Amino acid sequence: MMRNSVSRQAPRKTNLTLKVRTDVLRAARALAAQEGLSLSELFEHLAEERTGAAAARDAARKELVALAERGLCLGGAPYLTRDQAHER
């Protein structure tokens, strides 16, 4: 079996400095310890979760806008043109 020559490297990480309230930091440390994570890993997981959710919401919003622009055909008679609707 041939091995792929492309090496897989871990994504590059960047240091980040945050200011948070002491009570929030205490709760975050407890949550990280409970889940067996470092604070950095906890923050990364939460950020990925939130940004993924935002991307999913944006995709759903775009899909709904496209659907609204196309309209729904629920059966029945074909749509009237503007002139047909205003004939007297």
TIZA-365764 format. One record per atom (N, C-alpha, C): residue in three letters; atom name; x, y, z. Coordinates in nm, 4 decimals, padded with zeros to 6 digits. Layout:
REM residues N
+------+------+----------+----------+----------+
: rest : atom :       px :       py :       pz :
+------+------+----------+----------+----------+
:  ALA :   CA :        X :        Y :        Z :
...
+------+------+----------+----------+----------+
This chain:
REM residues 88
+------+------+----------+----------+----------+
: rest : atom :       px :       py :       pz :
+------+------+----------+----------+----------+
:  MET :    N :  00.0847 : -00.1188 :  00.0000 :
:  MET :   CA :  00.0000 :  00.0000 :  00.0000 :
:  MET :    C :  00.0885 :  00.1242 :  00.0000 :
:  MET :    N :  00.0585 :  00.2187 : -00.0891 :
:  MET :   CA :  00.1376 :  00.3414 : -00.0978 :
:  MET :    C :  00.0882 :  00.4429 :  00.0046 :
:  ARG :    N :  00.1805 :  00.5089 :  00.0635 :
:  ARG :   CA :  00.1443 :  00.6138 :  00.1587 :
:  ARG :    C :  00.1339 :  00.7458 :  00.0865 :
:  ASN :    N :  00.0412 :  00.8265 :  00.1290 :
:  ASN :   CA :  00.0236 :  00.9595 :  00.0712 :
:  ASN :    C :  00.1416 :  01.0459 :  00.1120 :
:  SER :    N :  00.2022 :  01.1152 :  00.0160 :
:  SER :   CA :  00.3194 :  01.1964 :  00.0453 :
:  SER :    C :  00.2853 :  01.3305 :  00.1086 :
:  VAL :    N :  00.1563 :  01.3625 :  00.1164 :
:  VAL :   CA :  00.1151 :  01.4888 :  00.1760 :
:  VAL :    C :  00.1205 :  01.4747 :  00.3275 :
:  SER :    N :  00.1995 :  01.5600 :  00.3928 :
:  SER :   CA :  00.2080 :  01.5528 :  00.5380 :
:  SER :    C :  00.0924 :  01.6318 :  00.5992 :
:  ARG :    N :  00.0398 :  01.5781 :  00.7048 :
:  ARG :   CA : -00.0709 :  01.6455 :  00.7731 :
:  ARG :    C : -00.0161 :  01.7118 :  00.8979 :
:  GLN :    N : -00.0177 :  01.8423 :  00.8973 :
:  GLN :   CA :  00.0326 :  01.9173 :  01.0108 :
:  GLN :    C : -00.0838 :  01.9707 :  01.0917 :
:  ALA :    N : -00.0607 :  01.9844 :  01.2210 :
:  ALA :   CA : -00.1631 :  02.0426 :  01.3077 :
:  ALA :    C : -00.1834 :  02.1883 :  01.2670 :
:  PRO :    N : -00.3068 :  02.2380 :  01.2760 :
:  PRO :   CA : -00.3303 :  02.3787 :  01.2427 :
:  PRO :    C : -00.2459 :  02.4695 :  01.3316 :
:  ARG :    N : -00.2014 :  02.5776 :  01.2746 :
:  ARG :   CA : -00.1213 :  02.6747 :  01.3486 :
:  ARG :    C : -00.2069 :  02.7411 :  01.4552 :
:  LYS :    N : -00.1506 :  02.7597 :  01.5715 :
:  LYS :   CA : -00.2240 :  02.8223 :  01.6812 :
:  LYS :    C : -00.1602 :  02.9566 :  01.7147 :
:  THR :    N : -00.2420 :  03.0481 :  01.7659 :
:  THR :   CA : -00.1979 :  03.1822 :  01.8004 :
:  THR :    C : -00.2347 :  03.2114 :  01.9448 :
:  ASN :    N : -00.1455 :  03.2776 :  02.0145 :
:  ASN :   CA : -00.1746 :  03.3163 :  02.1528 :
:  ASN :    C : -00.2810 :  03.4248 :  02.1551 :
:  LEU :    N : -00.3612 :  03.4250 :  02.2617 :
:  LEU :   CA : -00.4692 :  03.5205 :  02.2760 :
:  LEU :    C : -00.4765 :  03.5628 :  02.4212 :
:  THR :    N : -00.4887 :  03.6916 :  02.4454 :
:  THR :   CA : -00.5033 :  03.7423 :  02.5806 :
:  THR :    C : -00.6447 :  03.7960 :  02.5967 :
:  LEU :    N : -00.7130 :  03.7523 :  02.7018 :
:  LEU :   CA : -00.8506 :  03.7948 :  02.7277 :
:  LEU :    C : -00.8618 :  03.8532 :  02.8676 :
:  LYS :    N : -00.9556 :  03.9431 :  02.8836 :
:  LYS :   CA : -00.9912 :  03.9924 :  03.0163 :
:  LYS :    C : -01.1329 :  03.9467 :  03.0440 :
:  VAL :    N : -01.1497 :  03.8708 :  03.1509 :
:  VAL :   CA : -01.2830 :  03.8236 :  03.1897 :
:  VAL :    C : -01.3017 :  03.8452 :  03.3390 :
:  ARG :    N : -01.4284 :  03.8508 :  03.3778 :
:  ARG :   CA : -01.4584 :  03.8655 :  03.5204 :
:  ARG :    C : -01.4065 :  03.7436 :  03.5966 :
:  THR :    N : -01.3677 :  03.7639 :  03.7193 :
:  THR :   CA : -01.3128 :  03.6568 :  03.8018 :
:  THR :    C : -01.4114 :  03.5417 :  03.8172 :
:  ASP :    N : -01.5394 :  03.5719 :  03.8363 :
:  ASP :   CA : -01.6381 :  03.4647 :  03.8541 :
:  ASP :    C : -01.6565 :  03.3832 :  03.7261 :
:  VAL :    N : -01.6462 :  03.4490 :  03.6114 :
:  VAL :   CA : -01.6578 :  03.3783 :  03.4836 :
:  VAL :    C : -01.5364 :  03.2884 :  03.4638 :
:  LEU :    N : -01.4187 :  03.3382 :  03.4960 :
:  LEU :   CA : -01.2973 :  03.2583 :  03.4839 :
:  LEU :    C : -01.3037 :  03.1359 :  03.5751 :
:  ARG :    N : -01.3500 :  03.1550 :  03.6964 :
:  ARG :   CA : -01.3624 :  03.0441 :  03.7915 :
:  ARG :    C : -01.4574 :  02.9373 :  03.7366 :
:  ALA :    N : -01.5702 :  02.9803 :  03.6828 :
:  ALA :   CA : -01.6678 :  02.8860 :  03.6275 :
:  ALA :    C : -01.6108 :  02.8164 :  03.5032 :
:  ALA :    N : -01.5370 :  02.8901 :  03.4200 :
:  ALA :   CA : -01.4775 :  02.8317 :  03.2999 :
:  ALA :    C : -01.3723 :  02.7277 :  03.3368 :
:  ARG :    N : -01.2911 :  02.7582 :  03.4371 :
:  ARG :   CA : -01.1902 :  02.6612 :  03.4829 :
:  ARG :    C : -01.2578 :  02.5341 :  03.5337 :
:  ALA :    N : -01.3657 :  02.5515 :  03.6095 :
:  ALA :   CA : -01.4380 :  02.4347 :  03.6628 :
:  ALA :    C : -01.4969 :  02.3519 :  03.5488 :
:  LEU :    N : -01.5559 :  02.4182 :  03.4504 :
:  LEU :   CA : -01.6148 :  02.3488 :  03.3359 :
:  LEU :    C : -01.5078 :  02.2759 :  03.2561 :
:  ALA :    N : -01.3944 :  02.3426 :  03.2340 :
:  ALA :   CA : -01.2842 :  02.2806 :  03.1599 :
:  ALA :    C : -01.2338 :  02.1569 :  03.2337 :
:  ALA :    N : -01.2160 :  02.1681 :  03.3641 :
:  ALA :   CA : -01.1681 :  02.0545 :  03.4436 :
:  ALA :    C : -01.2693 :  01.9403 :  03.4399 :
:  GLN :    N : -01.3974 :  01.9740 :  03.4509 :
:  GLN :   CA : -01.5040 :  01.8735 :  03.4478 :
:  GLN :    C : -01.5028 :  01.7981 :  03.3146 :
:  GLU :    N : -01.4718 :  01.8677 :  03.2058 :
:  GLU :   CA : -01.4711 :  01.8060 :  03.0735 :
:  GLU :    C : -01.3333 :  01.7547 :  03.0330 :
:  GLY :    N : -01.2341 :  01.7687 :  03.1228 :
:  GLY :   CA : -01.0994 :  01.7197 :  03.0941 :
:  GLY :    C : -01.0277 :  01.7997 :  02.9876 :
:  LEU :    N : -01.0534 :  01.9297 :  02.9836 :
:  LEU :   CA : -00.9943 :  02.0181 :  02.8832 :
:  LEU :    C : -00.9141 :  02.1280 :  02.9502 :
:  SER :    N : -00.8239 :  02.1882 :  02.8747 :
:  SER :   CA : -00.7575 :  02.3094 :  02.9205 :
:  SER :    C : -00.8510 :  02.4264 :  02.8889 :
:  LEU :    N : -00.8227 :  02.5425 :  02.9450 :
:  LEU :   CA : -00.9033 :  02.6608 :  02.9128 :
:  LEU :    C : -00.8944 :  02.6934 :  02.7644 :
:  SER :    N : -00.7760 :  02.6768 :  02.7061 :
:  SER :   CA : -00.7595 :  02.7029 :  02.5630 :
:  SER :    C : -00.8481 :  02.6094 :  02.4809 :
:  GLU :    N : -00.8481 :  02.4805 :  02.5168 :
:  GLU :   CA : -00.9310 :  02.3835 :  02.4441 :
:  GLU :    C : -01.0794 :  02.4141 :  02.4618 :
:  LEU :    N : -01.1185 :  02.4524 :  02.5833 :
:  LEU :   CA : -01.2583 :  02.4867 :  02.6096 :
:  LEU :    C : -01.3009 :  02.6055 :  02.5236 :
:  PHE :    N : -01.2185 :  02.7110 :  02.5229 :
:  PHE :   CA : -01.2502 :  02.8284 :  02.4418 :
:  PHE :    C : -01.2591 :  02.7912 :  02.2940 :
:  GLU :    N : -01.1637 :  02.7111 :  02.2465 :
:  GLU :   CA : -01.1632 :  02.6718 :  02.1061 :
:  GLU :    C : -01.2896 :  02.5929 :  02.0708 :
:  HIS :    N : -01.3289 :  02.4994 :  02.1572 :
:  HIS :   CA : -01.4513 :  02.4211 :  02.1332 :
:  HIS :    C : -01.5745 :  02.5116 :  02.1296 :
:  LEU :    N : -01.5833 :  02.6022 :  02.2268 :
:  LEU :   CA : -01.6991 :  02.6919 :  02.2323 :
:  LEU :    C : -01.7034 :  02.7839 :  02.1105 :
:  ALA :    N : -01.5877 :  02.8360 :  02.0693 :
:  ALA :   CA : -01.5827 :  02.9249 :  01.9535 :
:  ALA :    C : -01.6203 :  02.8493 :  01.8261 :
:  GLU :    N : -01.5704 :  02.7262 :  01.8106 :
:  GLU :   CA : -01.6057 :  02.6459 :  01.6935 :
:  GLU :    C : -01.7552 :  02.6165 :  01.6914 :
:  GLU :    N : -01.8085 :  02.5852 :  01.8084 :
:  GLU :   CA : -01.9524 :  02.5565 :  01.8203 :
:  GLU :    C : -02.0350 :  02.6773 :  01.7780 :
:  ARG :    N : -01.9993 :  02.7937 :  01.8300 :
:  ARG :   CA : -02.0761 :  02.9148 :  01.8005 :
:  ARG :    C : -02.0609 :  02.9583 :  01.6559 :
:  THR :    N : -01.9395 :  02.9530 :  01.6015 :
:  THR :   CA : -01.9208 :  02.9954 :  01.4634 :
:  THR :    C : -01.9832 :  02.8966 :  01.3672 :
:  GLY :    N : -01.9841 :  02.7695 :  01.4018 :
:  GLY :   CA : -02.0525 :  02.6695 :  01.3201 :
:  GLY :    C : -02.2017 :  02.6924 :  01.3188 :
:  ALA :    N : -02.2559 :  02.7277 :  01.4353 :
:  ALA :   CA : -02.3991 :  02.7555 :  01.4448 :
:  ALA :    C : -02.4336 :  02.8789 :  01.3624 :
:  ALA :    N : -02.3479 :  02.9791 :  01.3656 :
:  ALA :   CA : -02.3734 :  03.1003 :  01.2873 :
:  ALA :    C : -02.3708 :  03.0684 :  01.1387 :
:  ALA :    N : -02.2770 :  02.9853 :  01.0966 :
:  ALA :   CA : -02.2688 :  02.9473 :  00.9556 :
:  ALA :    C : -02.3927 :  02.8696 :  00.9136 :
:  ALA :    N : -02.4405 :  02.7820 :  01.0012 :
:  ALA :   CA : -02.5612 :  02.7039 :  00.9700 :
:  ALA :    C : -02.6829 :  02.7959 :  00.9594 :
:  ARG :    N : -02.6923 :  02.8945 :  01.0495 :
:  ARG :   CA : -02.8039 :  02.9900 :  01.0436 :
:  ARG :    C : -02.7988 :  03.0710 :  00.9147 :
:  ASP :    N : -02.6786 :  03.1145 :  00.8754 :
:  ASP :   CA : -02.6643 :  03.1912 :  00.7510 :
:  ASP :    C : -02.7044 :  03.1082 :  00.6301 :
:  ALA :    N : -02.6645 :  02.9816 :  00.6284 :
:  ALA :   CA : -02.7006 :  02.8938 :  00.5162 :
:  ALA :    C : -02.8516 :  02.8733 :  00.5114 :
:  ALA :    N : -02.9131 :  02.8540 :  00.6276 :
:  ALA :   CA : -03.0585 :  02.8350 :  00.6330 :
:  ALA :    C : -03.1305 :  02.9616 :  00.5889 :
:  ARG :    N : -03.0797 :  03.0772 :  00.6306 :
:  ARG :   CA : -03.1406 :  03.2043 :  00.5917 :
:  ARG :    C : -03.1345 :  03.2224 :  00.4402 :
:  LYS :    N : -03.0189 :  03.1923 :  00.3804 :
:  LYS :   CA : -03.0038 :  03.2043 :  00.2348 :
:  LYS :    C : -03.0990 :  03.1100 :  00.1625 :
:  GLU :    N : -03.1136 :  02.9891 :  00.2162 :
:  GLU :   CA : -03.2048 :  02.8917 :  00.1557 :
:  GLU :    C : -03.3493 :  02.9404 :  00.1623 :
:  LEU :    N : -03.3881 :  02.9984 :  00.2746 :
:  LEU :   CA : -03.5244 :  03.0506 :  00.2889 :
:  LEU :    C : -03.5499 :  03.1682 :  00.1960 :
:  VAL :    N : -03.4521 :  03.2555 :  00.1810 :
:  VAL :   CA : -03.4671 :  03.3700 :  00.0902 :
:  VAL :    C : -03.4830 :  03.3207 : -00.0529 :
:  ALA :    N : -03.4009 :  03.2223 : -00.0922 :
:  ALA :   CA : -03.4110 :  03.1666 : -00.2278 :
:  ALA :    C : -03.5478 :  03.1022 : -00.2490 :
:  LEU :    N : -03.5973 :  03.0310 : -00.1489 :
:  LEU :   CA : -03.7290 :  02.9676 : -00.1575 :
:  LEU :    C : -03.8388 :  03.0726 : -00.1692 :
:  ALA :    N : -03.8276 :  03.1808 : -00.0936 :
:  ALA :   CA : -03.9277 :  03.2878 : -00.0991 :
:  ALA :    C : -03.9268 :  03.3553 : -00.2359 :
:  GLU :    N : -03.8085 :  03.3716 : -00.2928 :
:  GLU :   CA : -03.7991 :  03.4342 : -00.4244 :
:  GLU :    C : -03.8569 :  03.3447 : -00.5336 :
:  ARG :    N : -03.8373 :  03.2131 : -00.5205 :
:  ARG :   CA : -03.8928 :  03.1185 : -00.6178 :
:  ARG :    C : -04.0432 :  03.1031 : -00.6005 :
:  GLY :    N : -04.0881 :  03.1059 : -00.4776 :
:  GLY :   CA : -04.2288 :  03.0839 : -00.4470 :
:  GLY :    C : -04.2587 :  02.9354 : -00.4387 :
:  LEU :    N : -04.3723 :  02.9045 : -00.3815 :
:  LEU :   CA : -04.4142 :  02.7664 : -00.3666 :
:  LEU :    C : -04.5327 :  02.7385 : -00.4572 :
:  CYS :    N : -04.5288 :  02.6267 : -00.5244 :
:  CYS :   CA : -04.6428 :  02.5848 : -00.6036 :
:  CYS :    C : -04.7191 :  02.4825 : -00.5208 :
:  LEU :    N : -04.8357 :  02.5208 : -00.4754 :
:  LEU :   CA : -04.9147 :  02.4325 : -00.3902 :
:  LEU :    C : -05.0247 :  02.3630 : -00.4677 :
:  GLY :    N : -05.0125 :  02.3619 : -00.5976 :
:  GLY :   CA : -05.1129 :  02.2969 : -00.6810 :
:  GLY :    C : -05.2219 :  02.3963 : -00.7179 :
:  GLY :    N : -05.3273 :  02.3480 : -00.7781 :
:  GLY :   CA : -05.4358 :  02.4360 : -00.8160 :
:  GLY :    C : -05.4062 :  02.5070 : -00.9464 :
:  ALA :    N : -05.4782 :  02.6147 : -00.9694 :
:  ALA :   CA : -05.4666 :  02.6889 : -01.0954 :
:  ALA :    C : -05.3311 :  02.7573 : -01.1040 :
:  PRO :    N : -05.2832 :  02.7779 : -01.2277 :
:  PRO :   CA : -05.1564 :  02.8498 : -01.2432 :
:  PRO :    C : -05.1711 :  02.9947 : -01.1970 :
:  TYR :    N : -05.0594 :  03.0554 : -01.1667 :
:  TYR :   CA : -05.0616 :  03.1944 : -01.1224 :
:  TYR :    C : -05.1173 :  03.2849 : -01.2320 :
:  LEU :    N : -05.1916 :  03.3848 : -01.1902 :
:  LEU :   CA : -05.2422 :  03.4854 : -01.2830 :
:  LEU :    C : -05.1330 :  03.5878 : -01.3108 :
:  THR :    N : -05.1360 :  03.6411 : -01.4302 :
:  THR :   CA : -05.0471 :  03.7528 : -01.4587 :
:  THR :    C : -05.1082 :  03.8770 : -01.3950 :
:  ARG :    N : -05.0347 :  03.9833 : -01.3893 :
:  ARG :   CA : -05.0859 :  04.1070 : -01.3311 :
:  ARG :    C : -05.2064 :  04.1558 : -01.4092 :
:  ASP :    N : -05.1967 :  04.1521 : -01.5419 :
:  ASP :   CA : -05.3091 :  04.1975 : -01.6263 :
:  ASP :    C : -05.4333 :  04.1123 : -01.6037 :
:  GLN :    N : -05.4158 :  03.9803 : -01.5935 :
:  GLN :   CA : -05.5303 :  03.8920 : -01.5716 :
:  GLN :    C : -05.5951 :  03.9225 : -01.4373 :
:  ALA :    N : -05.5176 :  03.9476 : -01.3379 :
:  ALA :   CA : -05.5714 :  03.9732 : -01.2042 :
:  ALA :    C : -05.6485 :  04.1032 : -01.1981 :
:  HIS :    N : -05.6139 :  04.2010 : -01.2835 :
:  HIS :   CA : -05.6779 :  04.3316 : -01.2797 :
:  HIS :    C : -05.7790 :  04.3537 : -01.3926 :
:  GLU :    N : -05.8138 :  04.2472 : -01.4651 :
:  GLU :   CA : -05.9154 :  04.2597 : -01.5695 :
:  GLU :    C : -06.0492 :  04.2896 : -01.5035 :
:  ARG :    N : -06.1297 :  04.3695 : -01.5698 :
:  ARG :   CA : -06.2630 :  04.3997 : -01.5147 :
:  ARG :    C : -06.3690 :  04.3557 : -01.6094 :
+------+------+----------+----------+----------+
